[in-house]
Amino acid sequence: MRTLLMLIAAAALLSGCQTTDDALTTSSTPVAVTGPTATAIAGDMANRLAEQIGPAGTTTIKMDKGTSEFAIALEAALKGRGYSVVGDGKVAKDAKPVELAYAIDGFDGQVLARLSTPSIALGRAYTPTTAGATPASPISIMQRN
């Protein structure tokens, strides 16, 4: 009887830990941003990255040559700020490039843009508009040691 009572108590306590609400998920959906939206997000993220990684004249950025409109817009935005961007592995012998990774995800009608280097990670949510995109959150900056 004592064991049965302990099992019922344990089941009651554990049942409180379960949820059937599907409102919160930990996954995001890759999204293709195009045209003015890609350009607006890439321009803003390039500006925020430039504030963190140093002057354009002395910094080379190495990133994968993506074929998406966002990848093309990000590369153009970085070059527009004066950075040397390489993607094919051809780097001068004396240059130590900053490796840049990027991601775009969609969640609840917004777009989450992320840029990361070995020393810093940036993230920001945007709301796509017909003219581009507007920031929907403050910039998130994570410094790595």
MDTraj code that builds the backbone (N, CA, C; nanometers):
import mdtraj as md
import numpy as np

residues = "MET ARG THR LEU LEU MET LEU ILE ALA ALA ALA ALA LEU LEU SER GLY CYS GLN THR THR ASP ASP ALA LEU THR THR SER SER THR PRO VAL ALA VAL THR GLY PRO THR ALA THR ALA ILE ALA GLY ASP MET ALA ASN ARG LEU ALA GLU GLN ILE GLY PRO ALA GLY THR THR THR ILE LYS MET ASP LYS GLY THR SER GLU PHE ALA ILE ALA LEU GLU ALA ALA LEU LYS GLY ARG GLY TYR SER VAL VAL GLY ASP GLY LYS VAL ALA LYS ASP ALA LYS PRO VAL GLU LEU ALA TYR ALA ILE ASP GLY PHE ASP GLY GLN VAL LEU ALA ARG LEU SER THR PRO SER ILE ALA LEU GLY ARG ALA TYR THR PRO THR THR ALA GLY ALA THR PRO ALA SER PRO ILE SER ILE MET GLN ARG ASN".split()
xyz = np.array([
    [0.0815, -0.1176, 0.0000],
    [0.0000, 0.0000, 0.0000],
    [0.0876, 0.1264, 0.0000],
    [0.1943, 0.1188, 0.0762],
    [0.2839, 0.2329, 0.0849],
    [0.3507, 0.2595, -0.0510],
    [0.3883, 0.1564, -0.1230],
    [0.4502, 0.1697, -0.2544],
    [0.3516, 0.2286, -0.3540],
    [0.2271, 0.1830, -0.3481],
    [0.1245, 0.2353, -0.4380],
    [0.1024, 0.3846, -0.4125],
    [0.1020, 0.4253, -0.2896],
    [0.0841, 0.5653, -0.2543],
    [0.2016, 0.6498, -0.3052],
    [0.3230, 0.5975, -0.2955],
    [0.4423, 0.6673, -0.3447],
    [0.4371, 0.6815, -0.4971],
    [0.3930, 0.5781, -0.5684],
    [0.3824, 0.5840, -0.7135],
    [0.2784, 0.6864, -0.7577],
    [0.1671, 0.6919, -0.6891],
    [0.0631, 0.7895, -0.7222],
    [0.1143, 0.9309, -0.6969],
    [0.1846, 0.9537, -0.5893],
    [0.2400, 1.0858, -0.5579],
    [0.3432, 1.1265, -0.6630],
    [0.4297, 1.0327, -0.7026],
    [0.5310, 1.0623, -0.8040],
    [0.4657, 1.0938, -0.9383],
    [0.3631, 1.0177, -0.9755],
    [0.2930, 1.0423, -1.1016],
    [0.2244, 1.1785, -1.0998],
    [0.1671, 1.2157, -0.9871],
    [0.1003, 1.3458, -0.9766],
    [0.2009, 1.4594, -0.9901],
    [0.3157, 1.4459, -0.9290],
    [0.4177, 1.5496, -0.9379],
    [0.4740, 1.5602, -1.0791],
    [0.4987, 1.4472, -1.1425],
    [0.5549, 1.4496, -1.2773],
    [0.4552, 1.4963, -1.3820],
    [0.3281, 1.4748, -1.3603],
    [0.2285, 1.5184, -1.4585],
    [0.2208, 1.6707, -1.4664],
    [0.2605, 1.7388, -1.3623],
    [0.2635, 1.8846, -1.3641],
    [0.3742, 1.9385, -1.4527],
    [0.4723, 1.8558, -1.4884],
    [0.5838, 1.8990, -1.5721],
    [0.5511, 1.8878, -1.7206],
    [0.4440, 1.8254, -1.7563],
    [0.4086, 1.8050, -1.8960],
    [0.3212, 1.9188, -1.9444],
    [0.3333, 1.9477, -2.0720],
    [0.2505, 2.0515, -2.1314],
    [0.2036, 2.0074, -2.2689],
    [0.0872, 2.0481, -2.3059],
    [0.0371, 2.0179, -2.4391],
    [0.0298, 2.1437, -2.5234],
    [0.0799, 2.2562, -2.4729],
    [0.0774, 2.3820, -2.5455],
    [0.1872, 2.3820, -2.6507],
    [0.1519, 2.4002, -2.7755],
    [0.2488, 2.4024, -2.8841],
    [0.2920, 2.5445, -2.9201],
    [0.2597, 2.6402, -2.8379],
    [0.2892, 2.7800, -2.8701],
    [0.4390, 2.8084, -2.8692],
    [0.5139, 2.7462, -2.7819],
    [0.6569, 2.7710, -2.7749],
    [0.7329, 2.6590, -2.8430],
    [0.8145, 2.6945, -2.9403],
    [0.8986, 2.5968, -3.0069],
    [1.0409, 2.6488, -3.0065],
    [1.1352, 2.5597, -3.0225],
    [1.2747, 2.6009, -3.0247],
    [1.3307, 2.5997, -3.1659],
    [1.2494, 2.5686, -3.2634],
    [1.2988, 2.5646, -3.4000],
    [1.2571, 2.6891, -3.4755],
    [1.3355, 2.7224, -3.5745],
    [1.3015, 2.8333, -3.6612],
    [1.3015, 2.7823, -3.8046],
    [1.2467, 2.8591, -3.8929],
    [1.2332, 2.8179, -4.0309],
    [1.3271, 2.8995, -4.1179],
    [1.4141, 2.8334, -4.1955],
    [1.4958, 2.9107, -4.2885],
    [1.4038, 2.9850, -4.3850],
    [1.4359, 3.1082, -4.4123],
    [1.3506, 3.1908, -4.4964],
    [1.4377, 3.2585, -4.6025],
    [1.3816, 3.2757, -4.7187],
    [1.4527, 3.3456, -4.8256],
    [1.4073, 3.4902, -4.8270],
    [1.4976, 3.5812, -4.7949],
    [1.4658, 3.7232, -4.8036],
    [1.5167, 3.7726, -4.9380],
    [1.4382, 3.8553, -5.0022],
    [1.4729, 3.8994, -5.1366],
    [1.4613, 4.0504, -5.1488],
    [1.5192, 4.1008, -5.2547],
    [1.5063, 4.2407, -5.2936],
    [1.5382, 4.3404, -5.1854],
    [1.4484, 4.4373, -5.1664],
    [1.4739, 4.5446, -5.0702],
    [1.4880, 4.4947, -4.9270],
    [1.4186, 4.3853, -4.8928],
    [1.4292, 4.3310, -4.7565],
    [1.5704, 4.2816, -4.7307],
    [1.6260, 4.2054, -4.8245],
    [1.7629, 4.1544, -4.8096],
    [1.8629, 4.2685, -4.8015],
    [1.8452, 4.3690, -4.8849],
    [1.9371, 4.4827, -4.8862],
    [1.9309, 4.5614, -4.7552],
    [1.8099, 4.5861, -4.7046],
    [1.7948, 4.6617, -4.5804],
    [1.8557, 4.5878, -4.4620],
    [1.8279, 4.4578, -4.4518],
    [1.8816, 4.3798, -4.3393],
    [2.0331, 4.3694, -4.3491],
    [2.0841, 4.3409, -4.4683],
    [2.2292, 4.3281, -4.4867],
    [2.2998, 4.4593, -4.4555],
    [2.2433, 4.5706, -4.4986],
    [2.3047, 4.7010, -4.4716],
    [2.3108, 4.7319, -4.3235],
    [2.2012, 4.7072, -4.2526],
    [2.1985, 4.7339, -4.1095],
    [2.2949, 4.6422, -4.0345],
    [2.2943, 4.5151, -4.0680],
    [2.3829, 4.4207, -3.9983],
    [2.5304, 4.4495, -4.0295],
    [2.5606, 4.4906, -4.1524],
    [2.6988, 4.5269, -4.1860],
    [2.7436, 4.6483, -4.1058],
    [2.6555, 4.7444, -4.0883],
    [2.6890, 4.8627, -4.0070],
    [2.7156, 4.8240, -3.8623],
    [2.6327, 4.7376, -3.8069],
    [2.6506, 4.6950, -3.6670],
    [2.7780, 4.6117, -3.6516],
    [2.8088, 4.5291, -3.7499],
    [2.9316, 4.4498, -3.7447],
    [3.0540, 4.5407, -3.7520],
    [3.0479, 4.6412, -3.8369],
    [3.1606, 4.7341, -3.8514],
    [3.1906, 4.8063, -3.7206],
    [3.0870, 4.8342, -3.6426],
    [3.1068, 4.8987, -3.5127],
    [3.1849, 4.8093, -3.4170],
    [3.1818, 4.6791, -3.4400],
    [3.2416, 4.5839, -3.3456],
    [3.3780, 4.5311, -3.3878],
    [3.4044, 4.5173, -3.5190],
    [3.5268, 4.4469, -3.5599],
    [3.6421, 4.5367, -3.5998],
    [3.6211, 4.6651, -3.6067],
    [3.7335, 4.7534, -3.6339],
    [3.7291, 4.8167, -3.7717],
    [3.8349, 4.8938, -3.8013],
    [3.8361, 4.9730, -3.9243],
    [3.8387, 4.8878, -4.0508],
    [3.7746, 4.9422, -4.1532],
    [3.7612, 4.8691, -4.2790],
    [3.8931, 4.8550, -4.3527],
    [3.9772, 4.9534, -4.3496],
    [4.1004, 4.9509, -4.4273],
    [4.1976, 4.8417, -4.3881],
    [4.1901, 4.7938, -4.2638],
    [4.2870, 4.6955, -4.2163],
    [4.2264, 4.5582, -4.1921],
    [4.0976, 4.5409, -4.2165],
    [4.0304, 4.4148, -4.1859],
    [3.9814, 4.3476, -4.3134],
    [4.0176, 4.2218, -4.3290],
    [3.9683, 4.1395, -4.4393],
    [3.8664, 4.0426, -4.3829],
    [3.7542, 4.0278, -4.4497],
    [3.6482, 3.9382, -4.4050],
    [3.6395, 3.8197, -4.5002],
    [3.6382, 3.7013, -4.4420],
    [3.6249, 3.5782, -4.5207],
    [3.4870, 3.5196, -4.4934],
    [3.4076, 3.5052, -4.5990],
    [3.2742, 3.4475, -4.5844],
    [3.2445, 3.3572, -4.7042],
    [3.1556, 3.2622, -4.6836],
    [3.1152, 3.1740, -4.7922],
    [3.0443, 3.2546, -4.8991],
    [3.0749, 3.2245, -5.0223],
    [3.0070, 3.2899, -5.1339],
    [2.8722, 3.2236, -5.1521],
    [2.7710, 3.2791, -5.0901],
    [2.6365, 3.2259, -5.1031],
    [2.5714, 3.2753, -5.2308],
    [2.4676, 3.2065, -5.2715],
    [2.3949, 3.2455, -5.3913],
    [2.2626, 3.3128, -5.3582],
    [2.2294, 3.3195, -5.2299],
    [2.1038, 3.3831, -5.1911],
    [2.1171, 3.5346, -5.2057],
    [2.0029, 3.6010, -5.2174],
    [2.0048, 3.7469, -5.2292],
    [2.0614, 3.8112, -5.1030],
    [2.0361, 3.7494, -4.9869],
    [2.0915, 3.8054, -4.8641],
    [2.2438, 3.7961, -4.8638],
    [2.2999, 3.6829, -4.9068],
    [2.4453, 3.6674, -4.9096],
    [2.5089, 3.7689, -5.0036],
    [2.4476, 3.7889, -5.1177],
    [2.4994, 3.8850, -5.2147],
    [2.4881, 4.0274, -5.1585],
    [2.3753, 4.0586, -5.0959],
    [2.3550, 4.1916, -5.0378],
    [2.4509, 4.2162, -4.9212],
    [2.4769, 4.1133, -4.8403],
    [2.5690, 4.1284, -4.7270],
    [2.7103, 4.1547, -4.7770],
    [2.7532, 4.0816, -4.8765],
    [2.8864, 4.1031, -4.9332],
    [2.8976, 4.2453, -4.9901],
    [2.7954, 4.2889, -5.0628],
    [2.7963, 4.4236, -5.1195],
    [2.7972, 4.5301, -5.0099],
    [2.7227, 4.5077, -4.9022],
    [2.7184, 4.6039, -4.7918],
    [2.8541, 4.6138, -4.7226],
    [2.9194, 4.5015, -4.7030],
    [3.0517, 4.5025, -4.6396],
    [3.1543, 4.5717, -4.7291],
    [3.1494, 4.5423, -4.8583],
    [3.2407, 4.6081, -4.9517],
    [3.2115, 4.7578, -4.9576],
    [3.0846, 4.7940, -4.9487],
    [3.0461, 4.9345, -4.9482],
    [3.0997, 5.0094, -4.8273],
    [3.1204, 4.9380, -4.7179],
    [3.1788, 4.9992, -4.5973],
    [3.3307, 5.0016, -4.6044],
    [3.3889, 4.9439, -4.7117],
    [3.5334, 4.9497, -4.7308],
    [3.6086, 4.8236, -4.6927],
    [3.5372, 4.7185, -4.6540],
    [3.6043, 4.5935, -4.6171],
    [3.6420, 4.5150, -4.7414],
    [3.7527, 4.4447, -4.7310],
    [3.7917, 4.3505, -4.8343],
    [3.7244, 4.2176, -4.8001],
    [3.6447, 4.1651, -4.8921],
    [3.5704, 4.0423, -4.8670],
    [3.6217, 3.9343, -4.9616],
    [3.6637, 3.8214, -4.9031],
    [3.7084, 3.7081, -4.9833],
    [3.6200, 3.5884, -4.9520],
    [3.5995, 3.5068, -5.0509],
    [3.5145, 3.3912, -5.0294],
    [3.5697, 3.2657, -5.0911],
    [3.6728, 3.2790, -5.1722],
    [3.7265, 3.1630, -5.2407],
    [3.8550, 3.1110, -5.1779],
    [3.8898, 3.1599, -5.0615],
    [4.0083, 3.1127, -4.9915],
    [4.1361, 3.1805, -5.0343],
    [4.1313, 3.2720, -5.1305],
    [4.2518, 3.3395, -5.1772],
    [4.2758, 3.4637, -5.0932],
    [4.3603, 3.4474, -4.9926],
    [4.3913, 3.5555, -4.8993],
    [4.5401, 3.5827, -4.9083],
    [4.5782, 3.7095, -4.9016],
    [4.7200, 3.7452, -4.9022],
    [4.7906, 3.6765, -4.7855],
    [4.9161, 3.6449, -4.8044],
    [4.9915, 3.5716, -4.7021],
    [5.0001, 3.6464, -4.5695],
    [5.0104, 3.7767, -4.5747],
    [5.0243, 3.8532, -4.4513],
    [4.8897, 3.8904, -4.3888],
    [4.7800, 3.8615, -4.4560],
    [4.6474, 3.8966, -4.4040],
    [4.5906, 3.7835, -4.3187],
    [4.5289, 3.8204, -4.2089],
    [4.4595, 3.7248, -4.1237],
    [4.3119, 3.7628, -4.1267],
    [4.2343, 3.6966, -4.2132],
    [4.0949, 3.7382, -4.2285],
    [4.0079, 3.7026, -4.1087],
    [3.9031, 3.7802, -4.0912],
    [3.8016, 3.7533, -3.9901],
    [3.6968, 3.6646, -4.0573],
    [3.6792, 3.5439, -4.0064],
    [3.5812, 3.4527, -4.0650],
    [3.4413, 3.4921, -4.0193],
    [3.3505, 3.5063, -4.1152],
    [3.2152, 3.5513, -4.0886],
    [3.1152, 3.4452, -4.1327],
    [3.0257, 3.4109, -4.0419],
    [2.9146, 3.3208, -4.0734],
    [2.7862, 3.4006, -4.0590],
    [2.6863, 3.3667, -4.1383],
    [2.5600, 3.4391, -4.1335],
    [2.4442, 3.3416, -4.1451],
    [2.3286, 3.3837, -4.0940],
    [2.2082, 3.3012, -4.1025],
    [2.0866, 3.3918, -4.1023],
    [1.9843, 3.3486, -4.1715],
    [1.8552, 3.4179, -4.1762],
    [1.7486, 3.3137, -4.1450],
    [1.6656, 3.3426, -4.0466],
    [1.5566, 3.2521, -4.0085],
    [1.4285, 3.3320, -3.9959],
    [1.3165, 3.2651, -4.0165],
    [1.1866, 3.3287, -4.0002],
    [1.1157, 3.2743, -3.8787],
    [1.0428, 3.3621, -3.8088],
    [0.9663, 3.3210, -3.6921],
    [0.8547, 3.4211, -3.6686],
    [0.7318, 3.3754, -3.6661],
    [0.6149, 3.4597, -3.6387],
    [0.6080, 3.5836, -3.7273],
    [0.6356, 3.5676, -3.8558],
    [0.6255, 3.6792, -3.9494],
    [0.7428, 3.7746, -3.9459],
    [0.8428, 3.7459, -3.8635],
    [0.9620, 3.8291, -3.8575],
    [1.0815, 3.7511, -3.9116],
    [1.1895, 3.8231, -3.9343],
    [1.3128, 3.7638, -3.9841],
    [1.4213, 3.7867, -3.8800],
    [1.4902, 3.6802, -3.8403],
    [1.6023, 3.6903, -3.7467],
    [1.7308, 3.6790, -3.8269],
    [1.8118, 3.7831, -3.8227],
    [1.9410, 3.7844, -3.8911],
    [2.0511, 3.7676, -3.7876],
    [2.1469, 3.6792, -3.8194],
    [2.2592, 3.6560, -3.7286],
    [2.3899, 3.6606, -3.8062],
    [2.4888, 3.7287, -3.7496],
    [2.6249, 3.7306, -3.8018],
    [2.7158, 3.6872, -3.6883],
    [2.8148, 3.6047, -3.7195],
    [2.9071, 3.5660, -3.6128],
    [3.0484, 3.5504, -3.6666],
    [3.1421, 3.5893, -3.5825],
    [3.2846, 3.5719, -3.6053],
    [3.3370, 3.4916, -3.4868],
    [3.4634, 3.4536, -3.4886],
    [3.5154, 3.3816, -3.3721],
    [3.5111, 3.4627, -3.2423],
    [3.5046, 3.5960, -3.2508],
    [3.5080, 3.6770, -3.1291],
    [3.3759, 3.7452, -3.0944],
    [3.2807, 3.7485, -3.1860],
    [3.1560, 3.8208, -3.1604],
    [3.0408, 3.7586, -3.2391],
    [2.9218, 3.7706, -3.1830],
    [2.8003, 3.7268, -3.2530],
    [2.6958, 3.8369, -3.2397],
    [2.6307, 3.8690, -3.3513],
    [2.5270, 3.9716, -3.3546],
    [2.3964, 3.9089, -3.4002],
    [2.2879, 3.9565, -3.3460],
    [2.1577, 3.9087, -3.3888],
    [2.0545, 4.0189, -3.3757],
    [1.9576, 4.0169, -3.4660],
    [1.8506, 4.1172, -3.4605],
    [1.7294, 4.0651, -3.5364],
    [1.6126, 4.0967, -3.4856],
    [1.4881, 4.0612, -3.5528],
    [1.4415, 4.1803, -3.6361],
    [1.3844, 4.1508, -3.7522],
    [1.3342, 4.2524, -3.8438],
    [1.1923, 4.2181, -3.8858],
    [1.1163, 4.3213, -3.9155],
    [0.9840, 4.3036, -3.9733],
    [0.9931, 4.3434, -4.1202],
    [0.9692, 4.2493, -4.2111],
    [0.9747, 4.2834, -4.3539],
    [0.8632, 4.3820, -4.3901],
    [0.8963, 4.4783, -4.4746],
    [0.7989, 4.5745, -4.5251],
    [0.8103, 4.5786, -4.6768],
    [0.7208, 4.6494, -4.7417],
    [0.7275, 4.6583, -4.8873],
    [0.8497, 4.7374, -4.9328],
    [0.8979, 4.8279, -4.8494],
    [1.0137, 4.9097, -4.8844],
    [1.1452, 4.8519, -4.8330],
    [1.1431, 4.7418, -4.7613],
    [1.2657, 4.6837, -4.7062],
    [1.2380, 4.6071, -4.5799],
    [1.2922, 4.6555, -4.4690],
    [1.2717, 4.5916, -4.3388],
    [1.2994, 4.6932, -4.2299],
    [1.2280, 4.6790, -4.1196],
    [1.2522, 4.7657, -4.0048],
    [1.2927, 4.6800, -3.8865],
    [1.3875, 4.7265, -3.8052],
    [1.4271, 4.6494, -3.6877],
    [1.3084, 4.6301, -3.5940],
    [1.2920, 4.5069, -3.5470],
    [1.1839, 4.4748, -3.4545],
    [1.2378, 4.4475, -3.3148],
    [1.3704, 4.4535, -3.2991],
    [1.4317, 4.4303, -3.1689],
    [1.5619, 4.5095, -3.1627],
    [1.6136, 4.5278, -3.0430],
    [1.7467, 4.5878, -3.0332],
    [1.8507, 4.4870, -3.0826],
    [1.9671, 4.5377, -3.1138],
    [2.0747, 4.4479, -3.1572],
    [2.1239, 4.3683, -3.0380],
    [2.1459, 4.2411, -3.0593],
    [2.1999, 4.1538, -2.9559],
    [2.3468, 4.1290, -2.9876],
    [2.4345, 4.1593, -2.8933],
    [2.5780, 4.1436, -2.9131],
    [2.6331, 4.0494, -2.8079],
    [2.7016, 3.9449, -2.8537],
    [2.7640, 3.8508, -2.7615],
    [2.9149, 3.8505, -2.7890],
    [2.9920, 3.8899, -2.6887],
    [3.1382, 3.8887, -2.6980],
    [3.1885, 3.7504, -2.6568],
    [3.2793, 3.6968, -2.7339],
    [3.3396, 3.5661, -2.6989],
    [3.4844, 3.5879, -2.6586],
    [3.5293, 3.5070, -2.5659],
    [3.6697, 3.5164, -2.5223],
    [3.7578, 3.4307, -2.6071],
])
top = md.Topology()
chain = top.add_chain()
for i, resn in enumerate(residues, 1):
    res = top.add_residue(resn, chain, resSeq=i)
    for name in ("N", "CA", "C"):
        top.add_atom(name, md.element.get_by_symbol(name[0]), res)
traj = md.Trajectory(xyz[None], top)
